[in-house]
Amino acid sequence: MKFDYSLVVVPQREEEVANFDWDKLCSHSSSRGRGAFSIIDESTGISGKLVARNTFIRGQIEGLVFAEHVTVEKTGSVSGVIFCRTLTVLGSVNANIICDSVYVRGDGVMKAILKYRILKFDAGADVSGHFERRSASDVGGVLSLGHGSG
């Protein structure tokens, strides 16, 4: 079964991301849909919007990434906005981010305006920007959709 992600309404405010029902991201609830993933390979560049259930980014993305689970691989880079449940960074991220759990590994680089619940990073990770920890009851703020700075 094919799902048309162009029909997904991407949240625009922090409380909408925090309350997003990730189970409804795919139109079907089979285990096949939950295990679905997208790979943006090294030779791919996207300028615009990427909407996926799970995504592994090895190429370059400039714009919006909206996915339940995002992994930016060593060769990958994201510049723009990331809304997700979990984010793992091994490559380079320069973005505004709203995410439950963020893990910057090894040589990963993250410059961000970040709203998170759990933040973890390895020794050697390059992490900078403005970080704000969210609690379960903290869903009232708004995060600008402009590019990250830091």
Contacts in CASP RR format, 6 or more apart in sequence:
PFRMAT RR
TARGET T0000
AUTHOR 0000-0000-0000
METHOD contacts of the structure
MODEL  1
MKFDYSLVVVPQREEEVANFDWDKLCSHSSSRGRGAFSIIDESTGISGKL
VARNTFIRGQIEGLVFAEHVTVEKTGSVSGVIFCRTLTVLGSVNANIICD
SVYVRGDGVMKAILKYRILKFDAGADVSGHFERRSASDVGGVLSLGHGSG
1 27 0 8 1.000
1 28 0 8 1.000
1 30 0 8 1.000
3 26 0 8 1.000
3 27 0 8 1.000
3 28 0 8 1.000
5 51 0 8 1.000
5 52 0 8 1.000
6 51 0 8 1.000
8 25 0 8 1.000
8 51 0 8 1.000
8 66 0 8 1.000
10 49 0 8 1.000
10 51 0 8 1.000
10 64 0 8 1.000
10 66 0 8 1.000
10 83 0 8 1.000
11 17 0 8 1.000
11 20 0 8 1.000
11 66 0 8 1.000
11 83 0 8 1.000
12 145 0 8 1.000
13 141 0 8 1.000
13 142 0 8 1.000
13 143 0 8 1.000
14 98 0 8 1.000
14 115 0 8 1.000
14 134 0 8 1.000
14 139 0 8 1.000
14 140 0 8 1.000
14 141 0 8 1.000
14 142 0 8 1.000
14 143 0 8 1.000
15 139 0 8 1.000
15 140 0 8 1.000
15 141 0 8 1.000
17 83 0 8 1.000
17 98 0 8 1.000
18 98 0 8 1.000
18 134 0 8 1.000
18 139 0 8 1.000
19 139 0 8 1.000
20 83 0 8 1.000
22 68 0 8 1.000
22 85 0 8 1.000
23 29 0 8 1.000
25 53 0 8 1.000
25 68 0 8 1.000
26 33 0 8 1.000
26 34 0 8 1.000
26 36 0 8 1.000
26 53 0 8 1.000
33 53 0 8 1.000
34 53 0 8 1.000
35 53 0 8 1.000
35 54 0 8 1.000
36 52 0 8 1.000
36 53 0 8 1.000
36 54 0 8 1.000
37 52 0 8 1.000
37 53 0 8 1.000
37 54 0 8 1.000
37 55 0 8 1.000
37 56 0 8 1.000
38 50 0 8 1.000
38 52 0 8 1.000
38 53 0 8 1.000
38 54 0 8 1.000
38 55 0 8 1.000
38 56 0 8 1.000
38 67 0 8 1.000
39 55 0 8 1.000
39 56 0 8 1.000
39 58 0 8 1.000
40 46 0 8 1.000
40 50 0 8 1.000
40 55 0 8 1.000
40 56 0 8 1.000
40 57 0 8 1.000
40 58 0 8 1.000
40 59 0 8 1.000
40 61 0 8 1.000
40 76 0 8 1.000
41 58 0 8 1.000
41 59 0 8 1.000
42 58 0 8 1.000
42 59 0 8 1.000
42 75 0 8 1.000
42 76 0 8 1.000
43 59 0 8 1.000
44 58 0 8 1.000
44 59 0 8 1.000
44 60 0 8 1.000
45 59 0 8 1.000
45 60 0 8 1.000
45 61 0 8 1.000
45 62 0 8 1.000
46 60 0 8 1.000
46 61 0 8 1.000
46 62 0 8 1.000
46 63 0 8 1.000
47 61 0 8 1.000
47 62 0 8 1.000
47 63 0 8 1.000
48 61 0 8 1.000
48 62 0 8 1.000
48 63 0 8 1.000
48 64 0 8 1.000
49 63 0 8 1.000
49 64 0 8 1.000
49 66 0 8 1.000
50 61 0 8 1.000
50 63 0 8 1.000
50 64 0 8 1.000
50 65 0 8 1.000
50 66 0 8 1.000
50 67 0 8 1.000
51 66 0 8 1.000
51 67 0 8 1.000
52 66 0 8 1.000
52 67 0 8 1.000
53 67 0 8 1.000
53 68 0 8 1.000
53 69 0 8 1.000
54 67 0 8 1.000
54 68 0 8 1.000
54 69 0 8 1.000
54 70 0 8 1.000
55 65 0 8 1.000
55 67 0 8 1.000
55 69 0 8 1.000
55 70 0 8 1.000
55 71 0 8 1.000
56 71 0 8 1.000
56 73 0 8 1.000
57 65 0 8 1.000
57 70 0 8 1.000
57 71 0 8 1.000
57 72 0 8 1.000
57 73 0 8 1.000
57 76 0 8 1.000
57 77 0 8 1.000
57 78 0 8 1.000
58 73 0 8 1.000
58 75 0 8 1.000
58 76 0 8 1.000
59 73 0 8 1.000
59 75 0 8 1.000
59 76 0 8 1.000
59 77 0 8 1.000
60 76 0 8 1.000
60 77 0 8 1.000
60 78 0 8 1.000
60 79 0 8 1.000
61 77 0 8 1.000
61 78 0 8 1.000
61 79 0 8 1.000
61 80 0 8 1.000
62 78 0 8 1.000
62 79 0 8 1.000
62 80 0 8 1.000
63 78 0 8 1.000
63 79 0 8 1.000
63 80 0 8 1.000
63 81 0 8 1.000
64 80 0 8 1.000
64 81 0 8 1.000
64 82 0 8 1.000
64 83 0 8 1.000
64 145 0 8 1.000
65 78 0 8 1.000
65 80 0 8 1.000
65 81 0 8 1.000
65 82 0 8 1.000
65 83 0 8 1.000
65 84 0 8 1.000
65 95 0 8 1.000
66 82 0 8 1.000
66 83 0 8 1.000
66 84 0 8 1.000
67 84 0 8 1.000
68 84 0 8 1.000
68 85 0 8 1.000
68 86 0 8 1.000
69 84 0 8 1.000
69 85 0 8 1.000
69 86 0 8 1.000
70 82 0 8 1.000
70 84 0 8 1.000
70 86 0 8 1.000
70 87 0 8 1.000
70 88 0 8 1.000
71 87 0 8 1.000
71 88 0 8 1.000
71 90 0 8 1.000
72 78 0 8 1.000
72 87 0 8 1.000
72 88 0 8 1.000
72 89 0 8 1.000
72 90 0 8 1.000
72 91 0 8 1.000
72 92 0 8 1.000
72 93 0 8 1.000
73 90 0 8 1.000
73 91 0 8 1.000
74 90 0 8 1.000
74 91 0 8 1.000
74 107 0 8 1.000
74 108 0 8 1.000
75 91 0 8 1.000
76 91 0 8 1.000
76 92 0 8 1.000
77 91 0 8 1.000
77 92 0 8 1.000
77 93 0 8 1.000
77 94 0 8 1.000
78 92 0 8 1.000
78 93 0 8 1.000
78 94 0 8 1.000
78 95 0 8 1.000
79 93 0 8 1.000
79 94 0 8 1.000
79 95 0 8 1.000
79 147 0 8 1.000
80 94 0 8 1.000
80 95 0 8 1.000
80 96 0 8 1.000
80 146 0 8 1.000
80 147 0 8 1.000
80 148 0 8 1.000
81 95 0 8 1.000
81 96 0 8 1.000
81 97 0 8 1.000
81 145 0 8 1.000
81 146 0 8 1.000
81 147 0 8 1.000
82 93 0 8 1.000
82 95 0 8 1.000
82 96 0 8 1.000
82 97 0 8 1.000
82 98 0 8 1.000
82 99 0 8 1.000
83 97 0 8 1.000
83 98 0 8 1.000
83 99 0 8 1.000
84 97 0 8 1.000
84 98 0 8 1.000
84 99 0 8 1.000
84 100 0 8 1.000
85 99 0 8 1.000
85 100 0 8 1.000
85 101 0 8 1.000
86 99 0 8 1.000
86 100 0 8 1.000
86 101 0 8 1.000
86 102 0 8 1.000
86 103 0 8 1.000
87 93 0 8 1.000
87 97 0 8 1.000
87 99 0 8 1.000
87 101 0 8 1.000
87 102 0 8 1.000
87 103 0 8 1.000
88 102 0 8 1.000
88 103 0 8 1.000
88 105 0 8 1.000
89 102 0 8 1.000
89 103 0 8 1.000
89 104 0 8 1.000
89 105 0 8 1.000
89 108 0 8 1.000
89 109 0 8 1.000
89 110 0 8 1.000
89 125 0 8 1.000
90 105 0 8 1.000
90 106 0 8 1.000
90 107 0 8 1.000
90 108 0 8 1.000
91 107 0 8 1.000
91 108 0 8 1.000
91 109 0 8 1.000
92 108 0 8 1.000
92 109 0 8 1.000
92 110 0 8 1.000
93 109 0 8 1.000
93 110 0 8 1.000
93 111 0 8 1.000
93 112 0 8 1.000
94 110 0 8 1.000
94 111 0 8 1.000
94 112 0 8 1.000
94 147 0 8 1.000
94 148 0 8 1.000
95 111 0 8 1.000
95 112 0 8 1.000
95 113 0 8 1.000
95 147 0 8 1.000
95 148 0 8 1.000
96 112 0 8 1.000
96 113 0 8 1.000
96 114 0 8 1.000
96 143 0 8 1.000
96 144 0 8 1.000
96 145 0 8 1.000
96 146 0 8 1.000
96 147 0 8 1.000
96 148 0 8 1.000
97 112 0 8 1.000
97 113 0 8 1.000
97 114 0 8 1.000
97 115 0 8 1.000
97 116 0 8 1.000
98 115 0 8 1.000
98 116 0 8 1.000
98 143 0 8 1.000
99 114 0 8 1.000
99 115 0 8 1.000
99 116 0 8 1.000
100 116 0 8 1.000
100 117 0 8 1.000
100 118 0 8 1.000
101 116 0 8 1.000
101 117 0 8 1.000
101 118 0 8 1.000
101 120 0 8 1.000
102 110 0 8 1.000
102 114 0 8 1.000
102 116 0 8 1.000
102 118 0 8 1.000
102 119 0 8 1.000
102 120 0 8 1.000
103 120 0 8 1.000
103 121 0 8 1.000
104 110 0 8 1.000
104 120 0 8 1.000
104 121 0 8 1.000
104 122 0 8 1.000
104 125 0 8 1.000
104 127 0 8 1.000
105 121 0 8 1.000
105 122 0 8 1.000
105 125 0 8 1.000
106 122 0 8 1.000
106 123 0 8 1.000
106 124 0 8 1.000
106 125 0 8 1.000
107 124 0 8 1.000
107 125 0 8 1.000
107 126 0 8 1.000
108 124 0 8 1.000
108 125 0 8 1.000
108 126 0 8 1.000
109 125 0 8 1.000
109 126 0 8 1.000
109 127 0 8 1.000
110 121 0 8 1.000
110 125 0 8 1.000
110 126 0 8 1.000
110 127 0 8 1.000
110 128 0 8 1.000
111 128 0 8 1.000
111 129 0 8 1.000
111 148 0 8 1.000
111 149 0 8 1.000
111 150 0 8 1.000
112 128 0 8 1.000
112 129 0 8 1.000
112 130 0 8 1.000
112 131 0 8 1.000
112 148 0 8 1.000
112 150 0 8 1.000
113 129 0 8 1.000
113 130 0 8 1.000
113 143 0 8 1.000
113 144 0 8 1.000
113 148 0 8 1.000
113 149 0 8 1.000
113 150 0 8 1.000
114 129 0 8 1.000
114 130 0 8 1.000
114 131 0 8 1.000
114 132 0 8 1.000
115 132 0 8 1.000
115 133 0 8 1.000
115 134 0 8 1.000
115 143 0 8 1.000
116 131 0 8 1.000
116 132 0 8 1.000
116 133 0 8 1.000
116 134 0 8 1.000
117 133 0 8 1.000
117 134 0 8 1.000
117 135 0 8 1.000
117 136 0 8 1.000
119 131 0 8 1.000
119 133 0 8 1.000
121 127 0 8 1.000
128 150 0 8 1.000
129 149 0 8 1.000
129 150 0 8 1.000
130 150 0 8 1.000
END
